Amino acid sequence: MLELYTHPMSPCAQKVRIVLAEKGLQWTKHHISLPDKQNLEPSYLKLNPLGVVPTLVDNGVAVIESSLICEYLEEAYPQVPLRPADPLQRHAIRLWMKHVDNKLHPSCGALQWPLAMREGLLQKSEAEQQALLDKIPEKPRRERQRRLLKDGLDAPDVADAVAVYKKTIDDMDRALADNDWIVGNSFSLADVVLAPYFQTLYQYGWSEMYENARPRVTDWYTRIRARASYQSGIAADFSDEKMTELRAKGAEGWIKIKKHLNAS
């Protein structure tokens, strides 16, 4: 009854997979190859006009936008709650979700896209590159990918992305000073939506961004990684061979990222 159009390295898809696992829901996987731009094919755009993953299909009806999918699952399948009853805590969770959608996700894209997607596009002709990018429905995302294709981690987006990550980590550290989890003492959607963006740092070997200076965040992510939902929803997709490959790519980029980190 539940189907998910997904890609293993998409943070947005990862957070939905965590929610599905936390709630013990069974679902059918449809792999969408982002490097091959299957997300921009007409058949997929009929399901998701924005041309992004994930898309959840529940009883034949498509539900889009990852944070909204998480909230939909929370409301449609409330048996394992991921939101507290307290209205102020719910508001705090939504603020974190809004921050992830508006700030952290584009920042993660600026750091990950040059390593995950750029190489494949560079193997195509310039005309093929532009034809694929022209299909991206949203102008900000389209133009950001043009810059990242042209300049990689030298694009101007990268410095801003590192600054957003640094501020997010600092804000999380303050939130964890008095709580076991990001909002209160129960694991919630706030933790779910943040976790995949630390997978990006982990898989590329960029954990130094928080490990030395922010022990509370380090402990939080260690506990997140130990959860069965994280292991099945994210870690299971990253074999030892894949991690070795990603760490090698990340080592090349860390020099540039660390320079921005020290300057921010």
Secondary structure, 3 states (H helix, E strand, C coil): CEEEEECCCCHHHHHHHHHHHHCCCCCEEEECCCCCCHHHCHHHHHHCCCCCCCEEEECCEEEECHHHHHHHHHHHCCCCCCCCCCHHHHHHHHHHHHHHHHHHHHHHHHHHHHHHCHHHHHCCCHHHHHHHHHCCCCHHHHHHHHHHHHHHHHCCHHHHHHHHHHHHHHHHHHHCCCCCCCCCCCCCHHHHHHHHHHHHHHHCCCHHHCCCCCHHHHHHHHHHHHCHHHHHHCHHHCCHHHHHHHHHHHHHHHHHHHHHHHHC
